[in-house]
Amino acid sequence: MRRTKQEAEQTRHRLLDAAERVFLERGVSQATLEAIAREAGLTRGALYWHFRDKAELYSAMLERVRLPLERLREDFRAAPDSDPVRVIEQLCLAALERVTQDPQLRRVYTIVLHRCERDLGHPDWRDAELEGRRQGVQVFLDCFQAAARAGRIRPGVTPELAVAALESYFTGLVYVWLLEPQRLALATEAPDLIRVFLRGFLIDDPERPAAP
């Protein structure tokens, strides 16, 4: 009997769930396709039906939890008093909120930041991560460019520099929080952490009331 599209999709997600568990436990380089198939209760043949190799499986795992930053940006911009600085802040807070509230995203970030050896001899591993970063960078670059046009970026700071600094800061926050969650109360301190950082690049709107 031929599998239905729905059954095939369920099997695909079952394999991705298993890959998350195995990557988390063993690390990406030590995880085998055989172990992932076994964890999913499937054969290697079933795994190869959906994924060419481990790199493609890893890429699909990342794609499944990618934050829809473009849609969020447009939602924030649709507000009547949309302000480019406020949009940047809201995007940062939305991303951190999801990290703290979504167990699956936390697992994937832990794999990427703490369980994935970077020199794996295959460009697909690097490209899988870079693709998601490029999308995020472009969204934030558009926002910082809008802030620059509005005269809201401090002198000497370019949108490109601001994005590079923000990406490094965000990655560092998540890295430290996943490594030592007791050291950083990210769920409650995120607003202050983001505002303090952005204050070094962006100029507050003097007509906007200070955030509580």
C-alpha positions in Angstrom: 0.0 0.0 0.0 1.4 3.4 -0.9 2.0 5.8 1.9 -0.1 8.9 2.0 1.4 12.3 2.0 0.3 12.8 5.6 2.0 9.5 6.7 5.2 10.5 4.9 5.2 13.8 6.7 4.6 12.1 10.1 7.5 9.8 9.4 9.7 12.7 8.5 9.0 14.5 11.7 9.5 11.3 13.7 13.0 11.0 12.2 13.7 14.7 13.0 12.5 14.2 16.6 14.8 11.2 16.9 17.7 13.1 15.4 17.3 15.9 18.0 17.4 13.4 20.8 20.5 11.5 19.4 22.4 14.7 18.5 21.7 16.1 22.0 22.9 12.9 23.7 25.9 12.0 21.6 26.9 15.1 19.8 26.5 15.6 16.0 29.8 14.0 14.9 29.2 10.8 17.0 25.6 10.4 16.0 25.0 7.8 13.3 22.1 7.4 10.9 21.6 3.9 12.2 21.2 5.2 15.8 18.8 7.9 14.6 16.7 5.4 12.7 16.7 3.0 15.6 15.6 5.8 18.0 12.7 6.6 15.6 11.8 2.9 15.5 12.4 2.8 11.7 14.9 1.3 9.3 17.8 3.1 7.7 16.0 2.6 4.4 13.1 4.7 5.7 15.5 7.4 6.8 17.2 7.5 3.4 13.8 7.8 1.8 13.5 11.2 3.5 17.1 12.4 3.9 20.2 12.0 1.7 22.7 12.0 4.6 23.3 13.4 8.1 24.0 16.9 6.8 20.6 17.1 5.2 19.0 15.8 8.3 20.8 18.4 10.4 19.7 21.2 8.0 16.1 20.1 8.1 16.3 20.1 11.9 17.4 23.7 11.9 14.8 24.7 9.3 12.0 23.3 11.4 12.6 25.8 14.3 13.5 28.8 12.3 11.9 32.0 13.7 9.8 33.8 11.1 11.6 37.1 11.6 10.3 38.6 8.3 6.7 38.1 9.3 7.3 39.4 12.8 9.0 42.5 11.5 6.0 43.3 9.2 3.6 42.7 12.1 5.5 45.1 14.3 5.8 47.6 11.6 2.0 47.5 11.1 1.5 49.2 14.4 0.2 52.8 14.1 3.2 54.3 15.9 5.7 52.0 14.4 9.2 53.1 15.3 12.4 51.4 13.9 14.1 51.3 17.2 11.1 49.8 18.8 10.8 47.2 16.0 14.4 46.1 16.6 13.8 45.8 20.3 10.6 43.8 19.8 12.3 41.4 17.4 15.1 40.7 19.8 12.6 40.1 22.7 10.4 37.9 20.6 13.4 35.8 19.7 14.6 35.5 23.3 11.1 34.8 24.5 10.8 31.9 22.1 14.2 30.5 23.2 13.1 30.5 26.9 9.5 29.2 26.2 10.0 26.6 23.4 11.7 23.3 24.6 12.3 22.2 21.1 14.1 25.4 20.1 16.2 25.1 23.3 17.2 21.5 22.3 18.2 22.6 18.8 20.2 25.7 20.1 21.9 23.4 22.6 22.9 21.0 19.7 24.1 23.9 17.5 26.1 25.7 20.3 27.2 22.9 22.5 26.9 19.5 20.7 28.1 20.3 17.2 31.8 20.2 16.3 32.4 22.8 13.7 35.2 21.1 11.7 33.2 18.2 10.2 34.9 18.2 6.8 31.7 18.9 4.9 30.5 22.4 3.8 26.9 21.5 4.1 27.1 21.5 7.9 28.3 25.1 7.9 25.9 26.2 5.2 22.9 24.8 7.1 23.7 27.2 9.9 24.7 30.1 7.8 21.5 30.1 5.7 19.4 30.8 8.8 21.9 33.4 10.0 21.8 35.2 6.7 18.1 35.4 6.8 18.1 36.9 10.3 20.9 39.3 9.5 19.1 40.6 6.5 15.9 41.3 8.5 17.9 43.2 11.2 19.9 45.0 8.6 16.7 46.3 7.0 15.6 47.5 10.5 18.9 49.2 11.3 18.9 50.9 7.9 15.4 52.2 8.6 16.7 53.5 12.0 19.6 55.2 10.2 17.3 56.9 7.8 15.3 58.2 10.7 18.4 59.6 12.4 18.2 57.1 15.2 21.7 55.5 15.0 24.5 57.0 16.9 27.3 58.8 15.0 30.1 56.5 13.8 27.8 53.4 13.9 26.8 51.8 10.6 23.9 49.4 10.2 26.3 46.7 9.2 28.3 47.2 12.4 25.2 47.3 14.5 23.9 44.0 13.1 27.3 42.2 13.5 27.5 43.4 17.2 23.8 42.3 17.8 24.3 38.9 16.3 27.4 38.3 18.5 25.7 39.6 21.6 22.5 37.5 21.0 24.5 34.3 20.3 26.6 34.9 23.5 23.5 35.4 25.6 21.9 32.2 24.5 25.3 30.3 24.7 25.8 31.3 28.3 22.2 30.7 29.3 22.1 27.2 27.9 25.4 26.4 29.5 24.6 27.9 32.9 20.8 28.7 33.2 21.2 29.5 36.9 23.7 32.3 36.0 21.3 34.3 33.9 17.5 34.7 34.4 17.0 35.2 30.7 13.2 35.0 30.8 12.9 38.0 33.2 16.1 39.9 32.4 15.8 39.8 28.6 14.2 43.3 28.3 16.9 45.0 30.3 19.7 43.0 28.6 18.5 44.0 25.2 17.7 47.7 26.0 21.1 48.2 27.7 22.9 46.8 24.6 20.9 48.6 22.0 21.4 51.9 23.9 25.0 51.8 22.7 23.9 52.0 19.1 20.5 53.5 18.9 19.0 56.9 20.0 15.8 56.7 22.0 12.8 58.7 20.8 12.6 61.7 23.2 8.8 61.8 22.7 8.3 58.1 23.6 7.7 57.3 27.3 10.5 55.2 28.9 9.9 51.5 29.0 8.8 50.2 32.4 
